Amino acid sequence: MNHGHYHHSGRLPELIPPKVKRKIGRGIIITVILILLTSMILLFFGLKMNFLVGEELKININQPQYLYQTQSNQLVEISFEIGTNNFFRCESHCEYKLVNLFTSEIVATDNFNLAHGASYQKMVFLNNKFFGNKLYLYTLNVNCNNRKSLICLTEEIKKHDSVLFLVETNLTASEISLSEEIKNQLTNNLQKYSTAIEKISYQKDMFSAFFIYSIEAEEISAKLDQIEGSLVSFENTLKRQISSWENSDFTSYSKIDQVDDILVSLGQTRYYLDELFILRNSTTQVLQNISLIQEQILMAYNNSPLIVQNLERLQQLQHQMTVGGNFSERSVNEEMQEINMVLSKLVQDYQNDLKMLHDQYSFLINMNFTNYNCLSLQEIQEQIKILNISSNSKNLDLFISKNCLINNSEIIFPNLTIPDLSYEITENNLADALKLNEQHKQCCAFNQCKNYGVSQDYPTLFIHGHAFNEGTTPEASLAAFAKIQEEMVSYGYINLGDVSFDQYYDGLEQCSFPTTMRATYYYIPSFGVGKYKVTVQKSERIENYALRLREMIELIKKKTGQQKINLVAHSMGGLVAREYLDLFGTGSVDKVIFVNTPHHGVSGKVEKYCSIIGASKECEDLSAGSIFLNRINSKPNPFGVELYNIRSKGCLMDNQQDGDGIVTFESAYLSGAEDFVISGKCIDSLQSSLHSDVLDPEMYPQVRELILEIINKNKTGDQK
């Protein structure tokens, strides 16, 4: 039997032809490549979308403490930590500047790179060169941006944030002792100053009332002017010293003895004035004496030409004293004394002649007289003629013809003015202008220190808009206004950054500079053990956000001591502000500035995307024609608050409508509000950037200028 033989080679028969195998291999490779490409494309666009609508970067600034107590000329050690939250292991680049708000000096600065999840820690020593009970403010400004790479598809847009450090200086023991010593010296100088003011005021008034024409008065006037100049100089020095002491600044104090010299000089001028008073009183007494014998002088007027001459001289002297002339008080007094003596002598001589004539002739007719005058002589003369008494009456006739045949009423006697030298010291208000107040605490910024108290300007609160991505943190929404706040510091506004129930700068309540701050309505406050806690609560109705806004406004009013604030609201924040005004009235708000607020809602693609990636309840209220918008727009604008509306155009939106890329130009209009238009353009791939870009003062500085102009318009505050 023949058996066949089977040969086994060790390999299976080839079932798939090589050609087919090669095709399958190429297909697998192509498929894998396509899958990889698709994954990469999806990853790229996913990352890109996250960067476009998500929270690309958030700056975290950690302060172990913000308030530092110190004394003058001591080092202050402050520390802080800067970190970032960013996408997909992105690396970020940051820069910080620590600025002394009082001097505008940059005391520390640096720039650095941060790996994903890393942080930058810094310790800065501040040399406190300032004296006194003062609060100095330092602002830490930080800006960061993600660095572009293969996996970090960022536009490298800078984000900004800032915090404050408060450095409170107190007096040392030696400064307290020095303060008391200076206070005693200032009090003593104030008393001397008050005395000097009263003295010079009295002397100048007395001088101007009585002694403005004499030669001696000119000398005293020049001396008083010189003293007054010295007193003004001393007053200015004293004012500066008082101000420095009240501000607890003792560096410029030096003892001044100038007021002692002033008081000595015033003593000398008072002595000279008293001498003039004595002379003037003597002159006045002479005038009174002459006035008392006026009738006798008139009777003796024609008896001697000396009477005429002396009366004329008397009139000239009085004219000099009352109207003006170059004369000496002493010489006038001496001359009047002489006139008085001459007139008195002439009157007496006249009286003696009368008496002699009466005695000589009256016995002839047996007539008795009690008065010796012309009338009695004329009676004697008549009786002699009637009785035809033969006697030699030549002397009698001559005397009568010379002195008694004149009508004395036609003689003009000088109108003697007897000055009233009584004078009362009037109340002096100048001495009250300077007084020593108690030393007060001061807040120092922008090259000036202000006493603790309520600011004259209402605080300004910035309110963010709708977080387009529901996953965005409240801090990312708050950052929208950070750059404007940072730049407003250059205009004298203290930037408080973010504020909330668990984050507020206690110690700034009495710092009387205008402030800006930003707050979110996404936090719900609750009081835990000893302090407030906040919980993020998003995707709610705008009405609920208005309730939280009220809590923030009440907190700010309490912290600042003001009864009102200004609101600057972006996007949906404007609707939150309007709802607040509708619910709670205008008693706590002075001005509201709306920026790109959808007063009539959003529609089209924006509404669609909002409902997909945004918070549903917010998006429902934001939709054009919503119940919320119909209700709020059916009511008139609230009375008692100023409304300003800033809206933007330049981006082509659905149905060829103009707008800012999110809100149409028409929807952003608010009837009754003062309207401002910003023209711009959308520069991002989603054609929506103008909506938020207007808050960038580098791109649209006119928005910052508008906000400042409106806030400063008829600005007011509560002073206490």
C-alpha positions in Angstrom: 0.0 0.0 0.0 1.5 3.2 -1.1 1.3 6.1 1.4 1.6 9.7 0.3 4.0 12.0 2.2 2.9 15.5 3.7 5.6 18.1 4.0 5.1 20.8 6.8 7.1 23.9 6.2 6.2 25.7 9.6 4.1 28.6 8.1 0.4 29.0 7.4 -0.7 29.5 3.9 -0.9 33.2 2.9 -4.7 34.1 3.0 -4.4 37.9 2.5 -2.5 39.0 -0.6 0.3 41.4 0.1 -1.3 44.1 -2.0 -4.4 44.0 0.1 -2.4 44.0 3.2 -0.6 47.2 2.2 -3.9 48.9 1.5 -5.2 48.0 4.9 -2.1 49.3 6.6 -2.4 52.6 4.8 -6.0 52.9 5.7 -5.3 52.3 9.4 -2.5 54.9 9.3 -4.8 57.4 7.6 -7.6 56.7 10.1 -5.3 57.2 13.0 -4.0 60.4 11.5 -7.5 61.6 10.9 -8.5 60.8 14.4 -5.4 62.6 15.8 -6.0 65.6 13.6 -9.7 65.7 14.6 -8.8 65.5 18.2 -6.2 68.2 17.9 -8.6 70.4 16.0 -11.3 69.8 18.6 -8.8 70.4 21.4 -7.6 73.6 19.7 -11.0 75.0 19.2 -12.1 73.8 22.6 -9.1 75.6 24.2 -9.7 78.6 21.9 -13.4 78.8 23.0 -12.4 78.5 26.6 -10.0 81.4 26.2 -12.7 83.4 24.4 -15.6 82.9 26.8 -14.0 81.4 29.8 -11.9 82.9 32.6 -8.5 83.0 31.1 -6.6 84.4 34.0 -7.4 85.7 37.5 -4.9 87.5 39.7 -4.7 86.5 43.4 -3.1 88.9 45.8 -2.7 87.6 49.3 -2.0 90.0 52.2 -1.1 88.5 55.6 -2.2 91.9 56.9 -3.0 95.3 55.4 -2.8 97.6 58.5 0.6 98.3 60.1 1.1 100.2 63.3 4.5 102.0 63.6 6.3 105.1 64.9 8.3 107.7 63.2 11.7 106.8 61.7 11.0 103.1 62.0 11.2 100.4 59.3 7.9 98.8 58.3 8.0 95.3 56.9 5.1 94.5 54.6 4.7 91.3 52.7 2.4 90.0 50.0 2.0 87.0 47.7 1.0 87.2 44.0 -0.5 84.2 42.2 -2.6 83.5 39.2 -5.4 81.0 38.3 -5.2 80.3 34.6 -6.0 77.7 31.9 -4.3 74.5 31.0 -0.9 74.9 32.5 -0.4 78.3 31.0 2.6 80.3 32.2 1.9 83.9 33.1 4.0 87.1 33.2 3.4 89.6 35.9 4.5 93.0 37.0 3.8 94.9 40.3 4.4 98.4 41.6 4.1 99.4 45.2 3.3 103.1 45.2 3.3 105.6 48.1 0.0 107.5 47.5 1.2 110.5 49.5 4.4 111.1 47.5 3.5 109.2 44.4 6.9 107.4 44.8 7.3 103.9 43.5 8.9 102.2 46.5 9.2 98.8 45.0 8.6 97.2 41.6 9.5 93.9 39.8 8.4 91.7 36.9 8.5 87.9 36.9 7.1 84.8 35.3 4.9 82.4 37.0 4.5 78.7 36.2 1.0 77.3 36.4 0.1 77.0 40.0 3.1 78.9 41.3 3.2 82.1 43.3 5.5 85.0 43.9 6.3 86.1 47.5 7.8 89.5 48.4 8.8 91.3 51.5 9.3 95.1 51.3 10.8 97.4 53.9 9.3 100.9 54.1 11.3 103.6 55.9 8.7 105.7 57.6 10.2 109.2 57.7 7.0 110.9 58.7 5.9 112.2 62.1 2.7 112.3 63.9 -0.7 110.7 64.2 -1.1 109.9 60.5 -2.4 107.2 58.2 -0.3 106.7 55.0 -1.6 104.7 52.1 0.3 102.5 49.8 -1.3 100.8 46.7 0.0 97.6 45.2 -0.9 97.5 41.5 -0.4 94.1 39.8 -0.9 93.3 36.1 -0.5 89.8 34.6 -1.0 88.1 31.3 -0.8 84.5 30.1 2.1 83.8 27.8 1.2 82.4 24.4 2.4 78.9 23.6 1.4 75.8 21.6 -1.0 74.8 24.3 -1.8 78.3 25.7 -3.8 80.0 23.0 -4.0 83.3 24.7 -4.2 86.8 23.3 -1.9 87.9 26.1 -4.4 90.4 27.4 -3.3 92.0 30.6 -5.4 91.7 33.7 -5.2 94.2 36.6 -5.8 94.1 40.3 -4.7 96.1 43.3 -4.8 96.2 47.1 -4.0 98.8 49.7 -1.6 98.8 52.6 -2.3 101.2 55.5 0.6 102.4 57.6 -0.5 104.2 60.7 2.1 106.3 62.6 1.9 107.1 66.2 3.9 109.5 68.5 6.8 108.2 70.4 7.2 109.0 74.1 9.8 111.7 73.3 7.5 113.1 70.7 4.6 113.2 73.2 6.8 115.1 75.6 8.0 117.4 72.9 4.4 118.0 71.9 3.4 119.1 75.4 6.4 121.5 75.5 5.6 123.0 72.2 1.9 123.3 73.1 2.8 125.3 76.2 5.0 127.6 74.2 2.4 128.1 71.5 -0.3 128.8 74.2 2.0 131.4 75.7 2.7 133.0 72.3 -1.0 133.0 71.5 -1.8 134.9 74.7 0.9 137.4 73.8 -0.3 137.6 70.2 -3.8 138.3 71.4 -2.5 141.0 73.7 -0.5 142.6 70.9 -3.5 142.5 68.6 -5.7 144.3 71.1 -3.0 146.9 71.8 -2.2 147.7 68.2 -5.9 147.7 67.3 -6.7 150.1 70.2 -3.7 152.4 69.4 -4.5 152.5 65.6 -8.1 153.3 66.3 -7.2 155.9 68.8 -4.6 157.4 66.5 -7.0 157.5 63.5 -9.8 159.1 65.7 -7.7 162.0 67.2 -4.1 162.2 65.9 -4.0 162.1 62.1 -2.6 165.6 61.2 0.2 166.4 63.7 3.9 165.9 63.1 4.1 163.7 66.2 1.3 161.5 64.8 3.2 160.9 61.6 6.0 159.5 63.6 3.7 157.3 65.6 1.9 156.2 62.5 5.2 155.0 60.9 6.1 153.2 64.0 2.7 151.5 64.2 2.9 150.4 60.6 6.3 148.9 61.3 5.0 147.1 64.3 2.0 145.8 62.4 4.3 144.4 59.7 6.2 142.6 62.4 3.0 141.3 63.9 1.8 140.0 60.5 5.1 138.2 60.1 4.8 136.7 63.6 1.2 135.8 62.9 2.1 133.8 59.7 4.9 132.0 61.6 2.5 131.3 64.5 -0.1 129.9 62.0 2.4 127.6 60.5 3.6 126.4 63.9 0.0 125.8 65.1 -0.8 123.9 61.9 2.3 121.8 62.3 1.6 121.1 65.9 -2.1 120.2 65.3 -0.8 117.8 62.5 1.8 116.4 65.0 4.7 117.6 62.9 7.4 119.0 65.1 10.3 119.0 62.7 9.9 122.7 61.6 9.3 124.1 65.1 11.7 126.7 66.5 11.2 129.1 69.4 10.3 132.7 68.4 10.7 135.7 70.7 9.5 138.2 68.1 6.3 138.9 69.9 8.2 140.1 73.0 9.9 142.8 70.9 6.5 143.7 69.5 5.0 144.2 72.9 7.9 146.4 74.0 7.5 148.5 70.9 3.7 148.8 71.5 4.5 149.9 75.0 6.6 152.7 73.6 4.0 153.8 71.1 1.4 153.8 73.9 3.6 156.1 75.9 3.9 158.5 73.0 0.1 158.4 72.5 -0.5 159.0 76.1 1.8 162.1 75.9 -0.2 163.3 72.9 -3.4 162.7 74.9 -2.1 164.8 77.7 -1.2 167.6 75.3 -4.6 167.3 73.5 -6.4 167.4 76.8 -4.5 170.5 77.8 -5.3 172.1 74.4 -9.0 171.1 74.9 -9.0 172.7 78.3 -7.7 175.9 76.8 -10.5 175.9 74.2 -13.0 175.3 77.0 -11.6 178.2 79.0 -11.7 180.5 76.0 -15.3 179.3 75.2 -16.4 180.2 78.8 -15.2 183.8 78.5 -16.6 184.2 75.0 -19.1 186.9 76.0 -16.5 188.9 77.9 -14.1 188.6 74.9 -16.9 190.0 72.6 -17.5 192.9 74.9 -13.8 193.7 74.9 -13.4 193.0 71.2 -12.8 196.6 70.2 -10.8 197.6 73.2 -7.6 196.1 71.9 -6.5 195.0 68.4 -4.7 192.1 70.2 -8.1 190.4 70.8 -8.7 190.4 67.0 -5.3 189.1 66.3 -5.5 186.3 68.8 -9.0 185.2 67.8 -7.8 185.0 64.2 -4.8 182.9 65.3 -7.0 180.7 67.4 -9.2 180.0 64.4 -6.2 179.1 62.3 -4.9 176.7 64.9 -8.2 174.9 65.2 -8.5 174.7 61.5 -5.1 172.9 61.4 -6.2 170.5 64.0 -9.5 169.6 62.5 -9.0 169.9 58.8 -5.3 169.2 58.4 -2.0 170.9 58.3 1.6 170.5 59.3 1.6 171.2 63.0 3.0 170.0 66.2 0.7 169.1 69.1 3.2 170.5 71.6 3.6 173.8 69.7 -0.2 174.2 69.2 -0.7 173.6 72.9 1.9 176.2 73.8 0.5 178.8 71.4 -3.0 178.2 72.6 -1.9 178.6 76.2 -0.3 181.9 75.2 -3.5 183.0 73.4 -5.6 182.1 76.5 -3.3 184.2 78.7 -3.5 187.2 76.4 -7.2 187.0 76.0 -7.8 186.6 79.7 -5.5 189.5 80.4 -7.3 191.8 77.8 -10.7 190.8 79.2 -9.5 191.5 82.7 -8.1 194.9 81.6 -11.4 195.7 80.0 -13.3 194.8 83.1 -11.0 196.9 85.2 -11.6 199.9 82.9 -15.3 199.4 83.2 -15.2 199.3 86.9 -13.0 202.3 87.1 -15.3 204.4 84.9 -18.4 203.3 86.9 -16.7 204.2 90.1 -15.5 207.5 88.7 -18.9 208.9 87.4 -21.7 207.0 89.0 -21.4 209.0 92.3 -22.2 212.2 90.3 -25.7 210.9 89.7 -26.0 208.7 92.7 -26.4 205.5 90.7 -25.5 202.0 91.9 -24.7 199.1 89.6 -24.3 195.4 90.2 -22.9 194.8 86.7 -20.2 196.7 85.0 -20.9 196.9 81.3 -21.5 199.3 78.4 -25.1 199.5 79.1 -24.5 200.8 82.6 -22.0 203.3 81.3 -24.4 204.6 78.7 -27.0 205.1 81.4 -24.5 207.1 83.4 -23.7 209.2 80.3 -27.4 209.9 79.7 -28.0 210.9 83.3 -25.0 213.3 83.2 -26.5 215.0 80.1 -30.0 215.2 81.5 -28.9 216.6 84.8 -26.4 218.9 83.0 -23.8 218.0 85.4 -20.7 219.9 84.6 -17.8 217.5 84.8 -15.1 216.3 82.7 -16.6 213.2 81.1 -14.1 213.1 78.3 -12.8 209.6 79.3 -16.3 208.2 79.6 -17.3 209.5 76.2 -14.2 208.2 74.6 -14.6 204.8 76.1 -18.2 204.5 75.1 -17.5 205.7 71.6 -14.7 203.2 71.2 -16.3 200.1 72.8 -20.0 200.6 73.3 -21.3 202.0 70.1 -20.5 198.8 68.2 -23.2 196.1 67.6 -21.4 193.1 69.1 -23.8 190.7 67.4 -22.1 191.4 64.2 -18.7 190.3 65.5 -17.8 186.7 64.4 -16.4 184.7 67.2 -14.5 181.5 66.2 -16.6 178.4 66.3 -14.6 176.5 68.9 -14.8 172.7 68.5 -14.2 171.0 71.8 -13.1 167.4 70.9 -14.6 164.5 72.8 -11.6 162.5 74.0 -13.6 159.6 75.5 -12.8 156.3 73.8 -13.9 152.7 74.3 -11.9 149.7 73.3 -14.0 147.9 70.6 -14.2 144.1 70.6 -11.4 142.6 68.5 -12.2 139.6 66.3 -8.7 139.3 65.0 -7.4 137.7 68.2 -10.0 134.9 67.8 -8.8 134.0 64.4 -5.8 132.1 65.9 -6.4 129.4 68.4 -4.8 126.1 69.3 -7.1 123.1 68.5 -6.5 119.6 69.7 -4.2 117.4 67.7 -6.1 115.4 65.2 -5.5 112.2 63.2 -4.9 112.7 59.5 -5.0 110.6 56.4 -2.3 111.4 53.9 -2.5 110.9 50.1 -1.9 112.9 46.9 0.7 115.2 48.6 -1.7 116.4 51.3 -2.9 115.3 54.7 -6.6 115.8 55.6 -8.1 115.6 59.1 -10.1 112.6 59.8 -13.7 113.1 58.8 -16.3 112.3 56.2 -15.2 112.9 52.6 -16.9 115.7 50.7 -17.4 113.3 47.8 -19.7 110.4 47.6 -17.9 107.1 47.1 -18.2 105.5 43.7 -19.2 101.8 43.4 -18.5 99.9 40.1 -20.9 97.0 39.4 -19.9 94.3 36.9 -22.1 92.8 34.2 -23.3 89.3 33.3 -20.7 86.5 33.5 -21.2 85.0 30.0 -19.8 81.7 31.1 -21.6 80.2 34.1 -18.3 78.8 35.4 -16.6 82.2 35.6 -15.8 83.3 39.1 -17.1 86.5 40.6 -13.6 87.9 40.8 -13.2 87.6 37.0 -16.4 89.7 36.5 -15.2 92.2 39.1 -11.9 92.7 37.2 -13.6 94.5 34.4 -13.3 97.9 36.1 -9.8 97.3 37.7 -7.9 99.3 35.1 -10.2 102.4 35.2 -10.0 102.4 39.0 -6.2 102.2 38.8 -6.1 105.2 36.5 -8.5 107.2 38.6 -5.9 107.3 41.3 -4.1 109.9 39.2 -7.2 112.1 39.6 -7.2 111.9 43.4 -9.4 108.8 44.0 -8.3 106.1 46.5 -8.7 102.7 44.8 -10.2 100.3 47.4 -10.3 97.4 44.8 -12.8 94.7 45.6 -15.0 95.1 48.6 -17.3 92.7 50.3 -18.6 91.8 53.7 -15.4 89.8 54.5 -13.1 92.2 52.7 -13.1 95.9 53.6 -10.3 98.1 54.7 -11.3 98.9 58.3 -9.3 102.0 59.3 -10.2 104.0 56.2 -13.6 105.1 57.5 -12.4 108.6 58.4 -10.0 109.0 55.5 -11.6 112.0 53.8 -10.5 111.4 50.2 -12.9 110.3 47.5 -12.9 106.5 47.0 -13.7 104.0 44.3 -14.5 100.3 44.8 -16.1 97.4 43.0 -18.4 94.8 44.4 -20.2 91.7 43.1 -23.8 90.7 43.6 -22.9 87.1 43.2 -21.9 86.7 46.9 -24.4 85.9 49.6 -23.1 87.0 53.0 -23.7 85.0 56.2 -22.4 85.7 59.7 -20.3 82.8 61.0 -18.4 82.6 64.3 -17.1 86.0 64.8 -17.0 87.1 61.2 -18.8 87.3 57.9 -18.7 84.4 55.4 -19.6 84.7 51.8 -21.0 82.1 49.4 -21.1 82.3 45.7 -24.6 82.1 44.4 -25.1 82.6 40.7 -27.9 81.8 38.1 -30.6 83.8 39.9 -33.1 86.5 39.0 -31.9 90.1 38.6 -34.3 90.9 41.4 -32.2 88.8 43.8 -29.1 90.5 42.7 -30.7 93.8 43.5 -31.3 92.6 47.1 -27.6 91.8 47.4 -26.6 95.1 45.8 -28.6 96.8 48.6 -26.6 94.9 51.2 -23.4 96.2 49.6 -24.6 99.8 49.4 -25.6 99.7 53.1 -22.2 98.3 54.0 -20.4 101.1 52.0 -22.6 103.8 53.6 -21.8 102.5 57.0 -18.1 102.2 56.4 -17.7 105.6 54.7 -20.2 107.6 56.8 -21.9 108.8 53.7 -25.6 108.8 53.1 -25.3 108.3 49.3 -23.0 106.7 46.7 -22.5 106.9 43.0 -23.0 103.8 40.9 -21.2 102.9 37.6 -22.8 99.8 36.2 -21.7 97.7 33.2 -24.0 95.6 31.0 -26.4 93.6 33.2 -25.1 95.5 36.2 -27.1 98.4 34.9 -30.3 96.4 35.1 -29.4 95.3 38.6 -29.0 99.0 39.5 -32.4 99.9 37.9 -34.1 97.1 39.8 -32.5 98.3 43.1 -33.8 101.8 42.5 -37.2 100.4 41.7 -37.3 98.3 44.9 -35.6 100.6 47.4 -35.8 104.1 46.0 -33.2 106.7 45.4 -32.4 107.8 48.9 -29.0 106.1 48.9 -27.9 106.9 45.3 -26.8 110.2 43.9 -25.8 109.3 40.3 -26.0 106.2 38.1 -23.8 105.7 35.1 -24.9 102.9 32.8 -22.3 101.5 30.4 -23.5 99.3 27.5 -26.5 98.1 29.5 -29.1 96.1 27.6 -32.1 98.2 28.7 -34.3 96.4 26.2 -32.6 93.0 26.3 -30.4 90.8 24.1 -31.5 88.8 21.1 -30.3 86.6 18.3 -27.0 84.8 18.6 -26.2 86.5 21.9 -29.4 85.3 23.5 -28.8 81.8 22.1 -25.3 81.5 23.4 -26.3 83.0 26.7 -28.8 80.2 27.2 -26.3 77.5 26.3 -23.2 78.5 28.3 -24.6 81.2 30.6 -26.7 81.2 33.8 -30.2 80.3 32.7 -32.2 82.6 35.0 -30.0 85.6 34.2 -30.3 84.9 30.5 -34.1 84.6 30.8 -34.3 88.0 32.4 -31.9 89.5 29.8 -33.9 88.2 26.8 -35.6 90.9 24.8 -39.3 91.0 25.7 -38.8 89.2 29.0 -41.3 89.7 31.9 -38.6 91.4 33.9 -37.7 93.9 31.1 -41.3 94.6 30.3 -42.0 95.4 33.9 -38.9 97.6 34.5 -39.4 99.5 31.3 -43.1 100.1 31.9 -42.3 102.3 34.8 -41.0 105.9 34.8 -37.5 106.7 35.7 -37.1 107.1 39.5 -37.2 110.7 40.8 -34.3 112.1 42.8 -31.3 110.5 41.0 -29.2 111.6 38.1 -29.1 109.0 35.2 -26.4 108.9 32.6 -26.2 106.3 29.8 -23.0 105.4 27.8 -23.6 103.1 24.8 -21.4 101.9 22.0 -21.7 101.2 18.3 -19.4 100.0 15.5 -20.0 96.2 15.4 -22.3 94.6 12.9 -24.8 92.3 14.7 -27.8 90.2 13.7 -30.1 91.7 11.1 -27.5 94.3 10.2 -28.0 96.1 13.5 -25.3 98.3 14.9 -24.1 97.8 18.4 -21.2 96.7 20.7 -21.2 93.0 19.7 -23.4 92.0 22.6 -26.0 94.8 23.0 -27.5 96.5 20.0 -27.2 100.3 19.9 -31.0 100.6 20.1 -31.4 98.2 23.0 -28.8 100.2 25.0 -30.9 103.4 24.8 -32.6 104.6 28.0 -35.2 107.2 27.7 -34.8 110.1 30.2 -31.1 109.5 30.8 -28.4 111.8 29.5 -27.0 109.9 26.5 -23.4 109.5 25.4 -22.2 107.5 22.4 -18.9 105.8 22.0 -17.8 104.7 18.5 -15.5 101.8 18.2 -15.1 98.3 16.7 -15.0 94.7 17.6 -11.5 93.2 17.2 -12.0 89.6 18.4 -13.0 86.6 16.3 -16.5 86.5 17.9 -17.1 90.1 17.0 -18.2 91.0 20.6 -15.2 92.7 22.2 -16.4 96.3 22.0 -19.0 95.5 24.7 -16.2 95.1 27.3 -13.3 96.9 25.6 -14.9 100.3 26.4 -13.8 99.7 30.0 -10.2 99.6 28.9 -8.9 103.2 29.4 -6.0 102.6 27.0 -8.4 101.7 24.2 -11.2 104.1 25.0 -9.9 106.8 27.4 -13.1 108.9 26.7 -15.1 106.5 28.8 -12.9 107.1 31.8 -13.1 110.9 31.2 -16.9 110.7 30.9 -17.1 108.8 34.2 -14.8 111.4 35.9 -16.7 114.3 34.5 -20.1 112.9 35.5 -18.9 112.0 39.1 -17.4 115.5 39.5 -20.5 117.2 38.1 -22.3 119.0 41.0 -20.5 116.7 43.3 -21.4 116.7 46.9 -21.1 114.7 50.0 -22.0 114.6 53.7 -19.8 116.6 56.0 -19.8 115.9 59.7 
